Amino acid sequence: MTWIVNWLIKPFTMYGIACLFFFVLFRAFIPVELATEYLAGAVLLGAAPCTAMVFVWSSLTQGNPVYTVVQVATNDIIILFAFGPIVKFLLGVSNVAVPFNTIEAALATTVGVLTEVTVMLMLVRIANDYVNAHYGVTLQYEQMQCGFTDFNEQCIKERCPFHE
């Protein structure tokens, strides 16, 4: 269901709502050129599901973490293949000129940076395990702790890895 909403309903709904507001309801207040730029921004936002907050909401609602990871991972994989064509289609329908290689470059940069950071973190952990196993030296670091427990009525306390 999440995939259907994220990829078949949301981008097109965002496009429709943006067109309604920018070109119909606020046409007297927003010049056509600016409305077209706003539409392009709405299409870019509407076509990209926000997967980062899914972890936070799942944790706050005591959701199933395995299901959450599967949903986020599959949506992130779908982003690689669906984001560019959907954006290109919606912007093409709007006569907004955005070179497809610009969209591909932005997507490749994002994926590259995220992959690089993940690999670097994995390598640090592997290096730490190796040095610990062969030389008895471990990487010392402070455990992060949340200082907002007293201010948050919905804090999950001991179930949170950052609880003091």
N, C-alpha and C positions, 0 to 999 in steps of 0.2 A: 504494500500500500504506500509506503514512504517513497518508493521509487516512482510510482505513478504520479503522486502529488508533486514531487520535486522536479520531475523531468517532462511530464505531459500536461500538467495543469498550471503550476506556479509561473513558469516563464511567460506563458501566453496570457495568463490573467494579469500579471504585472504589466505587460505590454498594453493590454486593453485598458487597464485603469490609468496608466500613464497617459495614453492617448486621450482618454476622456477628460482628465484634468488639465493637461497642458494644451490641448488643441481645441477643446470645447468649453469647459467651464471657466478656465482662466485665460482664454484667448485674448480678451481685452486688456489683460495686464502683462502678458508675457509675449514678447516678439517671437515670430515663427522660428527664427534662427536659434534663439535661446531655448525655445520649447523643444526643438529638435535635439539640441545638446542634452537637455534634461531627459528626454526620452532615451537617448543612448545610454546615459547613466543608469536609468531605471531598468533598461534591458540587461545591462551588465550585472546589476545587483540581483535582478529577478531570476536570472539564469544560473546563478551560483548558489547552491544551498549552503547555509552556514552550519557546518558540521562540528565546529569547535564547542559550541554551547551545548550540544547534545550530551556530552559527558557530564557537564555541570547539572543539567536538568535531570538526567537519569540518576545521578547521585542524590540529588535533593529529594527526588520522589521514590527513592529506594528501588529503582528499576533494576532489571537484570543486566549486569555489566557485560556479559558475553553477547547478549542480543544487541546491546548498544554498540559494542566494538564491531560486530558484523555489519550493522546498519551504516555506521560511519565509514568503514572500510569499503563496502560496496558502493556507497555514494561517491566516495573519493575516486574509486576506479572509474565509475561512470562519468565523473567530471572530465577525466582525461579524453574521453571519446565524444561526449555529447555537448559539452559547453561551447566549443568552437562552432560547430554546425548550427546549433540553436541560435547563438548570438548572431552569426552571419546571416541566417535566415530572417530573424526579426529585424535586424538593422537594414537588411536589403529590402524588406517590405516597406520600411520607413524611408527609403532612399537616403540613408545615412551612410556616407562613404567611410568605411573603416577597412583598411587592407587586412585580408585574412591572415597574412604572415605576422601582423602586429598582435592579433589575438593568439596565434600559435606561439609567438615569442613570449608573450606574457605568461601563458600557461606553462610553457617549458621552463621558464625562469622560476616560477613558483614551485613546480614539482621538483626541479633541480635543487633549489635551496632546501626544501623540506627533506628531500632524500639525503642531501649532504649532511644536514644537521643530525638526522637520525643515525646515519652511518657513523658520524664522528662520535656521537654519544655511545653507540655500541662499541666502537673501537676503544674508547676510554675505559669502558667497563671490562672489556676483554683484556686490555693491558693491565688494569688494576688486578684482575684475577690471576693473570700470569705472574706478575711481580710478587703478589702475595703468596702464590703457590711455590715459586722457586726461590724467593729471597726473604719471605716472611715480612714484607713491608706492605702496609695497606694505605690507601688514600684516605686521609682524614678529612672529614667535612662535617659541618653542622647540619643537623636535621632541621628542616624548615618547620616552624610552628606557627599556627594561626593565633593572632592576638585579638580576634574579634568575637570570640565565643560569648562573652558577656553581652555583646551588642546584638547578637543574632538569635532571635527566638526560635528559628528553625534549624539551628546547629545540630548536626548529627553526632556530636561529641566523640565518644570512643571509637565509633565506626569510621571516623575521618582520619586519614593518615597524618594530617597536620594538626590534630588536636593536641593541646598542651597536656 
